[in-house]
Amino acid sequence: MNGRLAPSGLAGRLGRTAALSLAAGAVSGAAVLAGQAFAARHRRYAQPELGLALRATVGRAGAAPLRLVLLGDSSALGVGVDRLEDTIGGQLAHLIAAASTGRLVHLSSVGVSGSRSTDLATQVARALLGDRPDVAVILIGANDATTLRRPADAAAYLGAAVHRLREARVEVVAGTCPDLGAVRAIAPPLRHLVGWSGRRLARAQTGAVLDAGGTVVDLAAETGPVFRADAGTLCHDGFHPSADGYRVWAHALLPAVAAAAAVATRH
């Protein structure tokens, strides 16, 4: 031997060094993600306003009535704001009532903060108690995505809920998982991971809702850029929408909800 490292030996040493570096990077990256996940779980988030009315009538007396019900997670309740007018339901109701074909909107919500798609069956049962709603708006997915649930499983539960409502002759509009890459409560790189999870879920949700006969609004595509650009679209916890954020969502949902209301009138 002449004391120089043979090419094969050099390649082997570089390969081992690269493998060790990758392993160390993976361990370090996993530790960062675990720490960020712990911090995100233990962060103080906005809570439902117990005094916030979940039922209201909005519009001109004598206008054609419309029963509008919201199902889903904290966004269906308007967590992050403290006035009915600022919730997603309140803003939709006011927009529909103020339209040229204004309706007298009977608004209600059966959403539960923290809900995942598996919880929709119970909410559908509650929504169908008493007078049948004309239009149901479903907002679900953030909690499925942040816990990295399988998109196909979560979407199947959503599809089943839409199918059950459609069988009851209720028009359904589903807002898919919002852009979780826009939230400030979760730091990168975990934010990028949950954003990716949310996009996968939204794609699965779209297929499930359409197959079940509902209408889909891609909230991430329609409103994500606004949420990314404007921190004011989120409330103080950096996760739930603010009044401005819910307004952005309401305007994105409005065309589909108005179309659903027009169809429901002809039933």
C-alpha positions in Angstrom: 0.0 0.0 0.0 1.2 3.5 -0.7 -0.6 5.2 2.2 -3.3 6.7 0.0 -6.9 5.8 0.4 -8.2 3.7 -2.4 -11.3 5.1 -4.3 -13.5 2.3 -3.0 -12.4 3.0 0.6 -13.0 6.8 0.1 -16.5 6.1 -1.2 -17.2 3.8 1.7 -16.0 6.4 4.2 -18.0 9.1 2.6 -21.1 6.9 2.5 -20.8 6.1 6.2 -20.3 9.8 7.0 -23.3 10.8 4.9 -25.4 8.0 6.6 -24.4 9.2 10.0 -25.1 12.8 9.1 -28.5 11.9 7.8 -29.3 9.8 10.9 -28.2 12.6 13.1 -30.2 15.1 11.1 -33.3 12.9 11.3 -33.0 12.5 15.1 -32.5 16.2 15.4 -35.4 17.0 13.1 -37.6 14.6 15.0 -36.7 16.2 18.3 -37.5 19.7 16.9 -40.9 18.4 15.7 -41.6 16.7 19.0 -40.8 19.9 20.9 -42.9 22.0 18.6 -45.8 19.6 18.9 -45.6 19.7 22.7 -45.6 23.5 22.6 -48.5 23.6 20.2 -50.6 21.2 22.4 -50.0 23.2 25.5 -50.5 26.6 24.0 -53.5 28.6 25.3 -56.1 28.7 22.6 -59.4 30.6 22.3 -62.3 28.9 23.9 -66.0 28.9 22.9 -67.9 31.9 24.3 -70.5 30.2 26.5 -72.8 33.3 26.3 -72.7 33.4 22.5 -76.1 32.5 21.1 -76.0 29.6 18.7 -79.5 30.3 17.4 -80.6 33.6 15.8 -83.0 34.9 13.2 -81.6 37.4 10.8 -83.4 39.3 8.1 -86.6 41.2 7.2 -89.9 39.9 8.6 -92.0 38.6 5.8 -89.0 37.5 3.7 -88.9 33.9 2.5 -87.5 31.8 5.4 -84.3 29.8 5.2 -83.1 27.4 7.8 -79.3 27.4 7.9 -77.4 25.0 10.2 -73.7 24.8 10.7 -71.9 21.5 11.6 -68.2 20.9 12.4 -65.5 22.0 14.7 -64.7 25.3 16.5 -65.1 27.3 13.3 -68.7 26.3 13.1 -69.1 27.9 16.5 -67.1 31.0 15.7 -64.4 30.4 18.3 -62.1 33.4 18.4 -64.8 36.0 18.4 -67.4 37.1 21.0 -70.3 38.4 18.9 -72.8 36.5 16.8 -72.3 39.0 13.9 -68.6 38.1 13.7 -69.0 34.3 13.6 -69.0 32.5 10.3 -72.7 31.6 10.7 -73.6 35.2 11.7 -71.7 36.7 8.7 -73.3 34.2 6.3 -76.8 34.9 7.6 -76.3 38.7 7.3 -75.0 38.4 3.8 -77.9 36.2 2.7 -80.4 38.4 4.4 -78.9 41.5 2.7 -78.9 40.1 -0.8 -81.3 41.3 -3.4 -83.3 38.1 -2.9 -83.0 38.6 0.9 -84.2 35.8 3.1 -85.3 35.5 6.7 -82.5 33.3 7.9 -83.1 31.0 10.9 -79.5 30.3 12.0 -78.3 27.5 14.2 -75.1 25.5 14.9 -74.6 22.0 16.2 -70.8 22.2 15.9 -68.6 21.3 18.8 -65.1 22.7 19.4 -62.4 20.1 18.9 -64.5 17.9 16.7 -63.0 15.5 14.1 -64.8 14.0 11.2 -65.7 11.0 13.3 -68.0 13.3 15.4 -70.1 14.4 12.4 -72.6 11.5 12.7 -73.8 12.8 16.1 -74.0 16.3 14.8 -76.1 15.3 11.8 -78.5 13.5 14.2 -78.9 16.7 16.2 -79.2 18.9 13.0 -82.1 16.7 11.8 -84.1 17.0 15.1 -87.2 19.1 14.8 -87.6 21.3 11.7 -85.5 20.1 8.8 -82.8 22.6 7.8 -82.8 23.8 4.2 -79.0 24.2 3.9 -76.2 22.7 6.0 -72.7 24.1 6.0 -70.0 21.8 7.2 -66.6 23.0 8.4 -64.3 20.2 9.5 -60.8 18.9 9.0 -58.4 21.0 11.0 -58.3 18.7 14.0 -58.0 15.6 11.7 -55.1 17.2 9.9 -53.2 18.4 13.0 -53.4 14.9 14.5 -52.2 13.4 11.1 -55.3 11.2 10.7 -55.5 9.2 7.5 -57.2 11.5 4.9 -59.2 8.7 3.4 -60.7 7.7 6.8 -61.6 11.3 7.7 -63.0 12.0 4.3 -65.2 8.8 4.5 -66.8 10.1 7.7 -67.5 13.5 6.0 -68.9 11.8 3.0 -71.2 9.7 5.1 -72.5 12.8 6.9 -73.2 14.6 3.6 -75.0 11.5 2.2 -77.2 11.3 5.3 -78.1 15.0 5.0 -78.8 14.7 1.3 -81.1 11.8 1.9 -83.0 14.0 4.3 -83.3 16.6 1.4 -80.9 19.0 2.9 -78.6 21.0 0.6 -75.0 20.7 1.8 -72.0 22.9 1.3 -68.7 21.7 2.8 -65.7 23.9 3.4 -62.6 21.7 3.1 -59.7 21.9 5.5 -58.4 25.4 5.6 -54.8 26.4 4.9 -53.0 25.2 8.1 -49.7 26.5 6.7 -51.1 30.0 7.5 -51.5 29.6 11.2 -49.0 31.4 13.5 -49.6 29.2 16.6 -47.5 26.5 15.1 -43.9 27.2 14.2 -42.0 25.8 11.2 -41.1 23.1 10.4 -44.2 21.6 12.1 -46.4 24.2 10.4 -45.2 23.0 7.0 -46.0 19.4 8.1 -49.6 20.2 9.2 -50.1 22.3 6.1 -49.1 19.4 3.9 -51.5 17.1 6.0 -54.3 19.6 5.5 -53.8 19.8 1.7 -53.9 16.0 1.5 -57.1 15.9 3.6 -58.8 18.6 1.5 -58.2 16.6 -1.7 -59.8 13.6 -0.1 -62.7 15.6 1.3 -63.4 17.1 -2.1 -63.9 13.6 -3.7 -66.0 12.3 -0.8 -68.4 15.3 -0.7 -68.9 15.4 -4.4 -69.6 11.6 -4.5 -72.2 12.1 -1.7 -74.0 14.9 -3.6 -72.7 17.9 -1.8 -71.0 21.1 -2.9 -67.4 21.8 -2.1 -65.6 25.1 -1.3 -61.8 24.8 -1.2 -61.1 27.1 1.7 -57.3 26.7 1.4 -57.2 27.7 -2.2 -59.9 30.4 -1.9 -58.7 32.1 1.2 -55.2 30.7 2.2 -53.2 33.5 0.5 -55.2 36.1 2.4 -54.5 34.3 5.7 -50.8 34.0 4.9 -50.5 37.7 4.0 -52.5 39.2 6.9 -52.0 38.1 10.5 -55.1 40.0 11.4 -57.2 37.2 9.9 -56.4 35.2 13.0 -57.5 35.9 16.5 -55.2 36.4 19.5 -54.2 32.7 19.7 -52.8 32.6 16.2 -54.9 29.6 15.2 -58.6 30.4 15.1 -59.9 33.0 12.7 -60.7 36.5 13.8 -63.8 38.5 12.8 -61.9 39.5 9.6 -60.9 35.8 9.0 -64.4 34.6 9.3 -65.5 37.4 7.0 -63.0 36.1 4.4 -64.4 32.6 4.8 -68.0 33.8 4.6 -67.5 35.5 1.3 -65.7 32.5 -0.1 -68.7 30.2 1.0 -71.4 32.7 0.0 -71.9 31.8 -3.7 -72.2 28.1 -2.9 -74.5 28.7 0.0 -76.7 31.2 -2.0 -77.0 28.6 -4.8 -77.9 25.9 -2.3 -80.6 28.2 -0.8 -82.0 28.8 -4.2 -82.2 25.1 -4.9 -83.8 24.5 -1.4 -86.5 27.0 -2.2 -87.6 24.9 -5.1 -88.0 21.7 -3.0 
